[in-house]
Amino acid sequence: MKIFNVAFLGAGRMGMTHLRNLIGVPGVRVRVVADPILAAAQAGAAAVNAERASSDIEATINASDVDVVMIATPTGTHAELIERAVRAGKPVWCEKPVAMTLAGTEHVVQTVEASKHPVMIGFMRRFDPGYAAAKHAIEAGEVGRIERFRALSCDTTPPPLAFIKTSGGIFVDMMVHDFDMARFLVGEIEEVSAWGAALIDPGFAEAGDVDTCVAMLRFANGAVGTIEGTRRATWGYDIRTEIAGSKAKLVVEAQNKTPLLMARNVGHEGDYFQSFPDRFETAYKGEMAYFIDCLQKGQMPSPGVRDALASLRVALAATQSLREGRPVKISEVSAQ
Ligand SMILES: NC(=O)c1ccc[n+]([C@@H]2O[C@H](COP(=O)([O-])OP(=O)(O)OC[C@H]3O[C@@H](n4cnc5c(N)ncnc54)[C@H](O)[C@@H]3O)[C@@H](O)[C@H]2O)c1
């Protein structure tokens, strides 16, 4: 088995989660962790026993002892870093989303496709055992004709308002995972109608965003769906999806983190997941293992930049619907 030498960019909240999950992924050696904050790069390098830490991002991407670039930097930097890495001739794995604008994402699609280098985007839910099994059941025809899609995404605690201001909004930053699941499991979305409110913190409204949202979806194959989201759930991280068809209903839901239910006093108690690092740990490990396996086999990984473009289009349509108070067709959303 070939060992791929990885340059890992961005050792923040998500970067540290991915670095820890990379330990034990076959065929990976994290050679260098780079972050403009050297102390962060050093902490990341120490977590995976990498050879070095660096604050020089350009030199890290171009280093001759680096075969693969992995990116977990703030969203606004993804497009430029992906393009720099493929221009340096290196395969890339990058966190979602590629960019917050259609024009920015389309530019990356063109650069990546012209380069022919493998680029995978981190829509990790596709690698969760529950969602993967749902996909398998749908493809095997066990659900029949899909009629309804229903998703609920509740983050446990809101991110800092400084992050919200640069996040692109709840649909682009957070609900994009649900739009990706909707596309993955049901098919392309044609139209979206969204509502939202700032109920948790007025800072969301000041940042031009909402913290609580609902969207209705109309799919090209005739199915209909809803998604609901919130930036805060005092009871814990709560992610659920339901797909109903002519033959069966699928429910993807991981209720208890610990497989223990204590029943007493005509009731019961169990525990929820804390947040995405524990709920989707298997998925994060799975997406990395799959990406490296694709590189081993010389195959193009999926989801790629075109999936990021398609889900961004839906997220932007939802954002437009929220602002204009009307249903928005995906075809209305075009690069400015
Ligand atoms: N897939 C998921 O479940 C999931 C969950 C949370 C966040 N994310 C995504 O992960 C990304 C990072 O989010 P975060 O919460 O970890 O952010 P963060 O701010 O905690 O960390 C980002 C790190 O990148 C560093 N950085 C900034 N510019 C850089 C550059 N040019 N090169 C290298 N490093 C740079 C920062 O110094 C910081 O240490 C975002 O795009 C976000 O959308 C994905």
The ligand as a Tripos MOL2 file, in Angstrom:
@<TRIPOS>MOLECULE
LIG
   44    48     1     0     0
SMALL
NO_CHARGES

@<TRIPOS>ATOM
      1 N1        -18.3020   18.9560    8.0810 N.am      1 LIG1
      2 C1        -18.6480   19.4200    9.2510 C.2       1 LIG1
      3 O1        -19.3270   18.7570   10.0140 O.2       1 LIG1
      4 C2        -18.1710   20.7670    9.6830 C.ar      1 LIG1
      5 C3        -18.4110   21.2000   10.9900 C.ar      1 LIG1
      6 C4        -17.9070   22.4530   11.3820 C.ar      1 LIG1
      7 C5        -17.2030   23.2410   10.4850 C.ar      1 LIG1
      8 N2        -17.0150   22.7790    9.2120 N.ar      1 LIG1
      9 C6        -16.2480   23.5890    8.2460 C.3       1 LIG1
     10 O2        -14.8830   23.5650    8.6420 O.3       1 LIG1
     11 C7        -14.2510   24.7730    8.2480 C.3       1 LIG1
     12 C8        -13.4230   25.2930    9.4090 C.3       1 LIG1
     13 O3        -14.2810   25.6190   10.4670 O.3       1 LIG1
     14 P1        -13.7370   25.7260   11.9670 P.3       1 LIG1
     15 O4        -14.9330   25.8620   12.8260 O.co2     1 LIG1
     16 O5        -12.7440   24.6380   12.2500 O.co2     1 LIG1
     17 O6        -12.9490   27.1340   11.8980 O.3       1 LIG1
     18 P2        -11.8600   27.6690   12.9380 P.3       1 LIG1
     19 O7        -11.8860   29.1300   12.8040 O.co2     1 LIG1
     20 O8        -12.0480   27.0430   14.2920 O.co2     1 LIG1
     21 O9        -10.4740   27.1040   12.3900 O.3       1 LIG1
     22 C9         -9.8910   27.5160   11.2020 C.3       1 LIG1
     23 C10        -8.3640   27.4550   11.3450 C.3       1 LIG1
     24 O10        -7.7890   27.7200   10.0630 O.3       1 LIG1
     25 C11        -6.7180   28.6420   10.2310 C.3       1 LIG1
     26 N3         -6.5110   29.3640    8.9630 N.ar      1 LIG1
     27 C12        -7.0500   30.5450    8.5430 C.ar      1 LIG1
     28 N4         -6.6230   30.8330    7.2970 N.ar      1 LIG1
     29 C13        -5.7930   29.8260    6.9200 C.ar      1 LIG1
     30 C14        -5.0290   29.5460    5.7480 C.ar      1 LIG1
     31 N5         -5.0520   30.3690    4.6820 N.pl3     1 LIG1
     32 N6         -4.2790   28.4270    5.7090 N.ar      1 LIG1
     33 C15        -4.2430   27.5790    6.7760 C.ar      1 LIG1
     34 N7         -4.9470   27.7840    7.9100 N.ar      1 LIG1
     35 C16        -5.7200   28.8920    7.9750 C.ar      1 LIG1
     36 C17        -7.1360   29.5200   11.3950 C.3       1 LIG1
     37 O11        -6.0250   30.1570   11.9950 O.3       1 LIG1
     38 C18        -7.8040   28.4890   12.3150 C.3       1 LIG1
     39 O12        -6.8700   27.8790   13.1800 O.3       1 LIG1
     40 C19       -15.3500   25.7270    7.7660 C.3       1 LIG1
     41 O13       -15.3050   25.8130    6.3670 O.3       1 LIG1
     42 C20       -16.6420   25.0560    8.2160 C.3       1 LIG1
     43 O14       -17.7020   25.2580    7.2750 O.3       1 LIG1
     44 C21       -17.4680   21.5840    8.8120 C.ar      1 LIG1
@<TRIPOS>BOND
     1     1     2 1
     2     2     3 2
     3     2     4 1
     4     4     5 ar
     5     4    44 ar
     6     5     6 ar
     7     6     7 ar
     8     7     8 ar
     9     8     9 1
    10     8    44 ar
    11     9    10 1
    12     9    42 1
    13    10    11 1
    14    11    12 1
    15    11    40 1
    16    12    13 1
    17    13    14 1
    18    14    15 2
    19    14    16 1
    20    14    17 1
    21    17    18 1
    22    18    19 2
    23    18    20 1
    24    18    21 1
    25    21    22 1
    26    22    23 1
    27    23    24 1
    28    23    38 1
    29    24    25 1
    30    25    26 1
    31    25    36 1
    32    26    27 ar
    33    26    35 ar
    34    27    28 ar
    35    28    29 ar
    36    29    30 ar
    37    29    35 ar
    38    30    31 1
    39    30    32 ar
    40    32    33 ar
    41    33    34 ar
    42    34    35 ar
    43    36    37 1
    44    36    38 1
    45    38    39 1
    46    40    41 1
    47    40    42 1
    48    42    43 1
@<TRIPOS>SUBSTRUCTURE
     1 LIG1         1 GROUP 0 **** ****
